Amino acid sequence: MIMRLANEPHAQVSIAEELRSIFGDSQRPPTLEDLSQMKYLDCCIKESLRLYPSVHFMSRYFAEDVKIGDVIVPHKTMCHFNVFDIHRNPDIFPDPEKFIPERFLPENCVSRHPYAYIPFSAGPRNCIGQKFAQIELKVIMSSILRRYILEPVTRTEDLVFTIDIILRTSHPIYVRFRER
């Protein structure tokens, strides 16, 4: 997320304005109430997780027979799905490679299927740490973005991903932090 925001100065400006409206010039730590007001930062976090889900593929067993086209897939068959590709489906996310946090404003999510965005999986087997991870991301990112402007060293177009249990890049990612 840090690298992507470094490459998205307009999003950084919007986040900085939102944080200024919440904190003013104060350097106090965020409260839960503050975190709940960080609507645009939340959209940026979701957009970053859409583009770069930490777990890029998942597997599940069919609980019952499923008909897909003319084929019946028997229950207990393992199904693998690629979260990285699901999140880049242009029918669901137009201009899928673009960083558009507004995709996650409430009014833009109404007609989207709830399983179209699954960085933490979904349903009864979703990640039990999801809420903690989201709070942690908001605390860390709000703390960083209140103090620093992020400048790109690594460009998004330079990223090369490797196949591993989690999404990784083949080379280190660099970002410059400049004091506000």
Backbone torsions as a table, in degrees:
resi	resn	phi	psi	omega
1	MET	NA	-39.0	-178.6
2	ILE	-61.3	-47.1	179.9
3	MET	-62.7	-42.2	-177.8
4	ARG	-65.0	-43.8	178.3
5	LEU	-64.1	-33.1	176.4
6	ALA	-60.8	-30.5	179.3
7	ASN	-90.9	2.3	-177.9
8	GLU	-128.3	72.4	-175.6
9	PRO	-59.6	-33.3	179.5
10	HIS	-63.4	-37.4	178.3
11	ALA	-68.5	-38.7	177.5
12	GLN	-61.7	-41.1	179.0
13	VAL	-62.5	-45.1	179.8
14	SER	-63.4	-41.0	177.8
15	ILE	-65.4	-43.9	-179.7
16	ALA	-59.9	-41.2	177.6
17	GLU	-63.8	-43.5	178.5
18	GLU	-61.4	-45.1	-179.2
19	LEU	-66.1	-37.3	177.6
20	ARG	-64.0	-37.4	179.4
21	SER	-69.2	-25.2	179.4
22	ILE	-87.2	-44.7	-171.4
23	PHE	-104.9	-18.3	-171.9
24	GLY	62.2	-132.9	178.6
25	ASP	-95.6	1.6	-177.5
26	SER	-66.5	145.3	175.0
27	GLN	-107.0	16.3	-179.0
28	ARG	-63.3	154.2	176.4
29	PRO	-68.6	153.7	-179.5
30	PRO	-72.3	146.1	173.7
31	THR	-98.2	171.6	175.6
32	LEU	-61.5	-36.0	176.8
33	GLU	-62.5	-43.9	177.4
34	ASP	-59.1	-46.6	-178.1
35	LEU	-59.8	-36.9	-179.4
36	SER	-69.1	-19.3	179.0
37	GLN	-88.2	-8.4	-176.4
38	MET	-84.1	67.0	-174.9
39	LYS	-69.4	-45.3	-178.0
40	TYR	-71.1	-39.7	176.1
41	LEU	-59.7	-40.7	177.2
42	ASP	-59.4	-43.0	177.7
43	CYS	-62.5	-39.4	179.4
44	CYS	-67.1	-38.9	176.5
45	ILE	-62.5	-46.7	-180.0
46	LYS	-62.9	-40.5	179.2
47	GLU	-66.5	-38.1	176.6
48	SER	-63.9	-42.2	178.3
49	LEU	-70.0	-27.1	174.5
50	ARG	-65.9	-47.3	-177.4
51	LEU	-73.4	-35.8	-174.6
52	TYR	-132.0	67.9	178.8
53	PRO	-66.2	133.5	-177.5
54	SER	-62.9	-39.4	174.4
55	VAL	-103.3	107.0	-170.4
56	HIS	-89.7	-7.9	173.5
57	PHE	-147.0	153.8	-179.4
58	MET	-138.3	161.2	178.3
59	SER	-132.1	143.8	175.9
60	ARG	-145.6	152.2	173.0
61	TYR	-93.1	140.0	173.5
62	PHE	-67.9	131.2	179.0
63	ALA	-81.5	-18.3	-179.5
64	GLU	-150.5	168.0	175.4
65	ASP	-60.8	140.4	-179.8
66	VAL	-129.8	134.0	177.3
67	LYS	-97.2	122.3	176.8
68	ILE	-121.1	107.9	-173.3
69	GLY	64.1	-123.0	179.6
70	ASP	-98.5	4.7	-175.2
71	VAL	-105.9	136.2	173.9
72	ILE	-101.8	120.5	178.0
73	VAL	-95.7	121.2	-175.9
74	PRO	-71.1	152.6	177.0
75	HIS	-59.9	158.3	-176.0
76	LYS	71.6	7.5	173.2
77	THR	-80.0	134.5	178.5
78	MET	-81.6	132.0	178.8
79	CYS	-114.5	130.1	176.2
80	HIS	-107.1	138.2	175.1
81	PHE	-135.3	143.7	-173.4
82	ASN	-96.2	102.9	-178.6
83	VAL	-62.9	-39.4	179.3
84	PHE	-54.4	-45.1	-179.8
85	ASP	-76.7	-37.7	177.4
86	ILE	-57.5	-42.4	-178.7
87	HIS	-72.5	-9.0	178.6
88	ARG	-112.4	18.1	178.2
89	ASN	-73.3	114.0	-176.8
90	PRO	-66.5	-18.8	175.8
91	ASP	-70.7	-26.6	-179.4
92	ILE	-99.7	-41.5	-178.3
93	PHE	-123.7	88.8	178.7
94	PRO	-55.2	147.3	-174.6
95	ASP	49.0	60.1	-169.6
96	PRO	-62.8	-23.9	-179.8
97	GLU	-84.1	-12.5	-180.0
98	LYS	-81.6	146.2	176.9
99	PHE	-87.0	103.3	-176.9
100	ILE	-129.3	85.7	-177.7
101	PRO	-59.3	-28.1	-178.6
102	GLU	-61.3	-14.5	174.9
103	ARG	-55.6	-27.1	-173.0
104	PHE	-103.5	11.4	169.6
105	LEU	-66.7	145.0	-174.9
106	PRO	-50.8	-41.7	-177.6
107	GLU	-68.0	-20.6	179.6
108	ASN	-92.7	-5.1	-179.6
109	CYS	-102.2	-10.0	-171.8
110	VAL	-55.0	-47.3	-174.6
111	SER	-91.0	-2.3	-178.7
112	ARG	-80.6	135.4	177.6
113	HIS	-60.8	137.5	-176.6
114	PRO	-62.4	-21.0	178.9
115	TYR	-97.5	12.4	176.5
116	ALA	-78.4	-21.5	-179.8
117	TYR	-125.6	108.4	-171.4
118	ILE	-137.5	52.9	-179.3
119	PRO	-66.0	-20.2	178.3
120	PHE	-114.6	21.7	-170.8
121	SER	68.4	-162.6	-177.9
122	ALA	-163.3	166.7	178.2
123	GLY	75.9	-158.5	-174.1
124	PRO	-67.3	-15.7	-178.8
125	ARG	-110.3	26.5	179.5
126	ASN	-74.4	170.8	-175.9
127	CYS	-64.2	125.7	-179.8
128	ILE	-72.8	-16.9	179.9
129	GLY	-95.1	8.9	-174.9
130	GLN	-55.5	-52.1	-176.1
131	LYS	-62.9	-43.1	178.2
132	PHE	-61.4	-45.0	-179.9
133	ALA	-60.9	-41.5	-179.7
134	GLN	-66.7	-41.3	177.3
135	ILE	-65.0	-45.1	179.7
136	GLU	-59.4	-44.0	178.0
137	LEU	-61.2	-42.9	179.3
138	LYS	-64.0	-42.9	180.0
139	VAL	-62.9	-49.3	-177.5
140	ILE	-65.9	-49.5	-177.1
141	MET	-66.4	-38.7	178.5
142	SER	-66.4	-36.9	178.3
143	SER	-65.8	-43.7	179.1
144	ILE	-65.5	-49.1	-172.5
145	LEU	-75.0	-14.3	172.4
146	ARG	-76.7	-24.8	-175.2
147	ARG	-106.9	-25.0	-171.8
148	TYR	-132.4	152.3	165.6
149	ILE	-101.2	130.0	-179.8
150	LEU	-91.4	131.9	179.3
151	GLU	-122.3	138.9	-175.5
152	PRO	-74.1	137.7	165.1
153	VAL	-114.2	-53.1	171.9
154	THR	-84.4	130.6	178.4
155	ARG	-95.0	149.6	-178.9
156	THR	-59.2	-35.6	-178.7
157	GLU	-71.0	-11.7	178.7
158	ASP	-89.8	-5.8	-177.0
159	LEU	-70.6	134.1	172.9
160	VAL	-126.7	123.3	-176.0
161	PHE	-95.0	148.9	175.6
162	THR	-113.4	152.5	179.3
163	ILE	-85.6	121.1	179.7
164	ASP	-152.8	-178.3	179.3
165	ILE	-66.2	-27.3	172.4
166	ILE	-122.1	163.0	179.8
167	LEU	-72.3	125.0	179.9
168	ARG	-132.9	158.4	172.0
169	THR	-101.1	154.0	-178.3
170	SER	-79.2	-14.9	179.3
171	HIS	-131.1	156.9	177.5
172	PRO	-60.7	154.6	177.3
173	ILE	-108.3	132.4	-179.3
174	TYR	-120.5	141.3	178.1
175	VAL	-140.2	141.0	176.5
176	ARG	-96.5	132.3	176.5
177	PHE	-104.9	120.8	178.0
178	ARG	-116.7	131.0	-179.2
179	GLU	-61.3	142.0	176.5
180	ARG	-73.5	NA	NA
